[in-house]
Amino acid sequence: MSKKHKRANSLGAYTAVPWAIMKTPAWRAMSAEARLVWIELRGWLKKDWSNNGRMFRSCRDAADAIGINRNTVQQKYFELEHYGFLRRTREGFLGVDAYGLAAEFRFTDLPHGTHPATRDYEKWTGELFTYKPRRPARKKQKPVLSHRTPRPVPQDTGRSRKRPSVCPVPQDTVSPSNCPVRQDTISLPPPEQGREPLQGSLTARAPAQAGGAGSSPAPVASLTEYILSVVNAELDRLHLGRAAPRIC
């Protein structure tokens, strides 16, 4: 073996970038990260080009080899397709064994099966690459405040200094709230000191009449009759000098 062949074998494995590709305007317009992705994928090409069209390199593995983010690798695959250096032959999908299969590509500068090389990078129109996600982003739902969710939160059912409890507002419940409003509740004044409160709701203690027991409760038909009975009892108790007319 001659010294020339020994020197060539000592170089080891390497990835060649053809000069015909490097001098094209598409290669020069492409980003440096996209070039690195192309070189990384080219390194897995066989010498006889038999696996061209089945070239794959997952975004995670390529990102670890190059030292960039895996999301960036995905964008650079689209950029290589835009400039015509790669063509996608199979989309990535989830396999039957629950393992994801990466997308497969072919190099356009090499023959693919029985098809000749297309060299799509030579047909580049000059339009620069702009990344556009294939899947549109999910529409963001209308934001809802934490205290305006359909289910009442602790802030809506807590205690308050001014009121004993706080009822959920209508926006916090699916059905209308059953909390009483101001029109449904009344406030009665506290009983005055020195006066015995009334016993019962429809009966009142009748005042003591002269010469009678007058201690059993008697029904009161209306508030007016009750007031008249109290006034007559007070007049009888005062024992005025002249006979006081009774109010009928």
C-alpha positions as semicolon CSV with decimal commas, in nm:
position;residue;x (nm);y (nm);z (nm)
1;M;0,000;0,000;0,000
2;S;0,142;0,337;-0,097
3;K;0,195;0,625;0,145
4;K;-0,079;0,821;-0,029
5;H;-0,346;0,563;0,061
6;K;-0,215;0,533;0,418
7;R;-0,246;0,909;0,465
8;A;-0,602;0,906;0,333
9;N;-0,705;0,626;0,567
10;S;-0,557;0,803;0,868
11;L;-0,808;1,090;0,841
12;G;-1,087;0,876;0,985
13;A;-1,458;0,922;0,921
14;Y;-1,573;1,266;0,812
15;T;-1,869;1,442;0,653
16;A;-1,802;1,618;0,325
17;V;-1,986;1,930;0,216
18;P;-1,967;1,958;-0,163
19;W;-1,831;2,284;-0,293
20;A;-2,115;2,296;-0,546
21;I;-2,357;2,327;-0,255
22;M;-2,158;2,576;-0,050
23;K;-2,136;2,830;-0,332
24;T;-2,511;2,839;-0,399
25;P;-2,707;3,147;-0,289
26;A;-2,949;2,929;-0,092
27;W;-2,668;2,789;0,124
28;R;-2,527;3,135;0,190
29;A;-2,872;3,272;0,281
30;M;-2,939;2,986;0,521
31;S;-2,871;3,022;0,893
32;A;-2,570;2,862;1,060
33;E;-2,789;2,636;1,275
34;A;-2,959;2,497;0,963
35;R;-2,619;2,420;0,812
36;L;-2,519;2,232;1,127
37;V;-2,841;2,029;1,114
38;W;-2,769;1,943;0,750
39;I;-2,415;1,830;0,837
40;E;-2,541;1,627;1,135
41;L;-2,798;1,449;0,920
42;R;-2,547;1,399;0,636
43;G;-2,315;1,217;0,871
44;W;-2,565;0,927;0,891
45;L;-2,569;0,878;0,514
46;K;-2,424;0,550;0,388
47;K;-2,142;0,546;0,138
48;D;-2,361;0,395;-0,134
49;W;-2,644;0,644;-0,060
50;S;-2,882;0,352;-0,023
51;N;-3,058;0,503;0,277
52;N;-3,127;0,836;0,108
53;G;-3,501;0,897;0,147
54;R;-3,499;0,722;0,483
55;M;-3,270;0,970;0,659
56;F;-3,396;1,053;1,006
57;R;-3,255;1,219;1,312
58;S;-3,483;1,305;1,600
59;C;-3,490;1,664;1,718
60;R;-3,372;1,558;2,062
61;D;-3,071;1,362;1,934
62;A;-2,974;1,632;1,687
63;A;-3,005;1,898;1,956
64;D;-2,777;1,702;2,189
65;A;-2,520;1,654;1,913
66;I;-2,517;2,018;1,800
67;G;-2,579;2,185;2,134
68;I;-2,898;2,379;2,059
69;N;-3,260;2,354;2,165
70;R;-3,470;2,074;2,017
71;N;-3,743;2,319;1,920
72;T;-3,481;2,508;1,720
73;V;-3,385;2,186;1,541
74;Q;-3,746;2,138;1,435
75;Q;-3,752;2,488;1,288
76;K;-3,425;2,426;1,104
77;Y;-3,570;2,118;0,938
78;F;-3,840;2,342;0,793
79;E;-3,575;2,591;0,689
80;L;-3,378;2,322;0,504
81;E;-3,696;2,225;0,321
82;H;-3,764;2,589;0,236
83;Y;-3,425;2,636;0,072
84;G;-3,451;2,302;-0,108
85;F;-3,172;2,101;0,056
86;L;-3,409;1,844;0,210
87;R;-3,744;1,694;0,119
88;R;-3,966;1,514;0,367
89;T;-4,056;1,159;0,265
90;R;-4,246;1,057;0,582
91;E;-4,403;1,249;0,864
92;G;-4,319;1,169;1,224
93;F;-4,582;0,979;1,422
94;L;-4,635;0,768;1,732
95;G;-4,567;0,399;1,673
96;V;-4,777;0,104;1,785
97;D;-4,529;0,033;2,065
98;A;-4,584;0,383;2,209
99;Y;-4,248;0,507;2,078
100;G;-4,237;0,811;1,854
101;L;-4,089;0,774;1,506
102;A;-3,902;1,071;1,365
103;A;-3,972;1,215;1,023
104;E;-3,764;1,089;0,729
105;F;-3,593;1,305;0,466
106;R;-3,399;1,279;0,144
107;F;-3,111;1,492;0,021
108;T;-3,204;1,664;-0,304
109;D;-2,846;1,664;-0,435
110;L;-2,838;1,280;-0,439
111;P;-3,049;1,024;-0,627
112;H;-3,341;0,872;-0,440
113;G;-3,410;0,512;-0,538
114;T;-3,472;0,514;-0,910
115;H;-3,530;0,890;-0,912
116;P;-3,244;1,124;-1,006
117;A;-3,129;1,415;-0,792
118;T;-3,363;1,714;-0,810
119;R;-3,130;1,985;-0,667
120;D;-3,419;2,198;-0,547
121;Y;-3,179;2,444;-0,381
122;E;-3,082;2,565;-0,728
123;K;-3,447;2,665;-0,787
124;W;-3,465;2,889;-0,481
125;T;-3,663;3,204;-0,564
126;G;-3,480;3,431;-0,317
127;E;-3,756;3,442;-0,054
128;L;-3,610;3,431;0,296
129;F;-3,732;3,175;0,543
130;T;-3,995;3,270;0,802
131;Y;-4,100;3,005;1,047
132;K;-4,474;2,934;1,050
133;P;-4,602;2,654;1,276
134;R;-4,793;2,390;1,085
135;R;-5,039;2,348;1,367
136;P;-5,211;2,675;1,459
137;A;-5,181;2,772;1,821
138;R;-5,480;2,698;2,038
139;K;-5,709;2,991;2,085
140;K;-5,669;3,125;2,432
141;Q;-5,987;3,107;2,632
142;K;-6,136;3,417;2,784
143;P;-5,952;3,468;3,111
144;V;-6,169;3,431;3,420
145;L;-6,082;3,585;3,751
146;S;-6,017;3,347;4,039
147;H;-6,317;3,483;4,231
148;R;-6,549;3,468;3,930
149;T;-6,536;3,096;3,857
150;P;-6,856;2,888;3,839
151;R;-6,766;2,723;4,169
152;P;-6,754;2,953;4,475
153;V;-6,407;2,991;4,618
154;P;-6,325;3,052;4,988
155;Q;-6,305;3,428;4,929
156;D;-6,674;3,430;4,832
157;T;-6,801;3,234;5,131
158;G;-6,586;3,373;5,408
159;R;-6,663;3,599;5,700
160;S;-6,682;3,976;5,703
161;R;-6,649;4,230;5,980
162;K;-6,959;4,423;5,881
163;R;-7,177;4,125;5,793
164;P;-7,182;3,782;5,958
165;S;-7,133;3,602;5,624
166;V;-7,073;3,680;5,260
167;C;-7,296;3,510;5,005
168;P;-7,162;3,418;4,659
169;V;-7,246;3,670;4,391
170;P;-7,460;3,559;4,092
171;Q;-7,152;3,531;3,869
172;D;-7,008;3,262;4,096
173;T;-7,302;3,023;4,074
174;V;-7,464;2,856;3,777
175;S;-7,817;2,897;3,915
176;P;-7,948;3,221;4,066
177;S;-7,846;3,276;4,425
178;N;-8,102;3,216;4,701
179;C;-7,946;3,462;4,942
180;P;-8,194;3,704;5,095
181;V;-8,184;4,062;4,977
182;R;-8,246;4,373;5,187
183;Q;-8,613;4,391;5,085
184;D;-8,673;4,040;5,223
185;T;-8,544;4,112;5,571
186;I;-8,656;4,366;5,835
187;S;-8,488;4,481;6,150
188;L;-8,701;4,526;6,466
189;P;-8,590;4,771;6,735
190;P;-8,473;4,609;7,060
191;P;-8,723;4,613;7,352
192;E;-8,700;4,914;7,580
193;Q;-8,555;4,873;7,924
194;G;-8,808;4,823;8,203
195;R;-9,083;4,691;7,973
196;E;-9,157;4,325;7,957
197;P;-9,142;4,193;7,598
198;L;-9,454;4,049;7,447
199;Q;-9,508;3,677;7,488
200;G;-9,614;3,509;7,169
201;S;-9,692;3,657;6,832
202;L;-10,074;3,685;6,830
203;T;-10,150;3,725;7,202
204;A;-10,065;3,992;7,461
205;R;-10,102;4,012;7,835
206;A;-10,419;4,208;7,910
207;P;-10,385;4,494;8,162
208;A;-10,529;4,443;8,509
209;Q;-10,879;4,588;8,538
210;A;-11,022;4,725;8,861
211;G;-11,184;4,443;9,050
212;G;-11,073;4,169;8,813
213;A;-10,788;3,920;8,793
214;G;-10,664;4,050;8,460
215;S;-10,356;3,831;8,426
216;S;-10,449;3,581;8,157
217;P;-10,340;3,651;7,799
218;A;-10,614;3,770;7,569
219;P;-10,609;3,765;7,191
220;V;-10,569;4,098;7,015
221;A;-10,748;4,136;6,685
222;S;-10,544;4,428;6,563
223;L;-10,276;4,669;6,670
224;T;-10,529;4,949;6,717
225;E;-10,730;4,756;6,978
226;Y;-10,412;4,672;7,162
227;I;-10,309;5,039;7,180
228;L;-10,656;5,141;7,301
229;S;-10,646;4,882;7,577
230;V;-10,305;5,006;7,695
231;V;-10,426;5,370;7,700
232;N;-10,739;5,286;7,900
233;A;-10,534;5,088;8,149
234;E;-10,297;5,382;8,204
235;L;-10,589;5,622;8,259
236;D;-10,745;5,391;8,515
237;R;-10,416;5,357;8,700
238;L;-10,365;5,732;8,737
239;H;-10,699;5,781;8,922
240;L;-10,764;6,130;8,793
241;G;-10,975;6,371;9,006
242;R;-11,248;6,375;8,749
243;A;-11,375;6,083;8,560
244;A;-11,170;6,040;8,246
245;P;-11,366;5,971;7,932
246;R;-11,299;5,629;7,797
247;I;-11,187;5,599;7,444
248;C;-11,406;5,363;7,254
